[in-house]
């Protein structure tokens, strides 16, 4: 892998994470654009580094990305007054790390498609959820 490819992967990983973060920022969530961009960038870089070591060390580095992002995501989730806050953002952050790792490994199509799916899930499914909740409340 040459330097141009490495730079491309780093910019692409950051950009895809930023797209998801922009959606979170647009909805005024506590974790947004910069955090998502940085998580994806970090996962991309770790993934690139992992490819330099070969198969066995590579899988250990990727496994630790998952572990680390789980720790970070756990700190985002709050329980308050019988309600859980931040689980969707934590899940989005988790999948953003996977997108960064995919870019770092050169799985561009998978990273693009996953980014689109995440944005669709975050932007369209809340309307369906609200409809379901409204229907449930109407039946009570």
KACORPE-V878706 format. One record per helix or strand of 2 or more residues. SS is the DSSP state (A for helix, B for strand). FROM is the first residue (numbers start at 1). LEN is the number of residues. If there is no record, write none. Layout:
ss = <SS:SS>
from = <FROM:FROM>
len = <LEN:LEN>
//
This chain:
ss = <A:A:A:B:B:A:A>
from = <3:33:55:78:83:87:108>
len = <24:21:20:3:3:19:31>
//
